[in-house]
Amino acid sequence: MAESQPDMSVHTIPADTPVVNLEATKAFDGLTPMERRYAYWLSKADWEGAKICLLQTSPESAAIFALFQLIFSSVASVEELVQAALTGPAALTQDECDAALMYAAAFYGNVGNYKSFGDTKFVPALVPAKMRAFLGAGGKADADKVEKLWEKAGARMYSLPPRQRQLGLGEANGISTYFSSNCGEEDAAVAGRFLESLDLSPYNTRLLKSSGGEYTVLLASAVGAVSPSSDAVGALCSKAHSFEGKTFVLRRGDYAPLIARVSAALKEALRSTANEEQTKML
């Protein structure tokens, strides 16, 4: 059976989509020094946590992010990059530059290459060779690093086989980085019941299923493997569990380096809370 062709109007961002700047300077200047510290450390925690969102969106999102950060941090301004793409060897048109920038803006705005509303994948509205030329048009980015990141992310940035067109659980529904590719609704359901039996929330977990049908539950935590006697969760992670005829293993420390950064920033924000409610919230 022939693969259906994607509707590109769904999987590309219109060139006339507005990009709105969030002006925060006046509001920030109106804060007290303590409020500024509080706002800064909260935003720092958000920024570190956003990297987990990239990893949780799609396998390629983190590499695309790294590629864009490398490119855009190497130029004095976006206008400089566009001018180099227009007048340099790449010789892109203005429409092609606009399409490349629109993809980048949508990627940053959605924190990944799937739409926040609708969960559909979007791809650049210019051919891969032109996108690659745009990214290499100017700036001082390390050319070898750019090429390696493009090799890692370029093909997947554009790929639209049926399963990759949307986020979802199960082969017929889409992709999910919360579950290994061989998991379906039944796997999610039994894992949810297992975690509830241990009084653990399924939120902030990932589920991996081995070829033999055994499950590994990854628990997001800044704390990795510790002595089983140190706490209740450590004790649960120290042994395999049998539940409804299935074998489960718990492993914590998922995304530990990033969560440690989030935690450190929130601890700094705690030093500048204005009242007990803010403290409790953090």
Salt bridges, closest charged atoms under 4 A:
GLU3 OE2 - ARG165 NH2 3.86
GLU48 OE2 - LYS44 NZ 3.67
GLU48 OE1 - LYS51 NZ 3.36
GLU48 OE1 - ARG261 NH1 3.43
GLU60 OE2 - LYS121 NZ 3.41
GLU60 OE1 - ARG156 NE 3.14
GLU147 OE1 - ARG132 NH2 2.85
ASP187 OD1 - LYS209 NZ 3.09
ASP231 OD2 - ARG252 NH2 2.98
GLU244 OE1 - ARG193 NH2 2.80
ASP254 OD1 - ARG206 NH2 2.74
GLU268 OE1 - ARG271 NE 3.51
GLU276 OE2 - LYS280 NZ 3.31
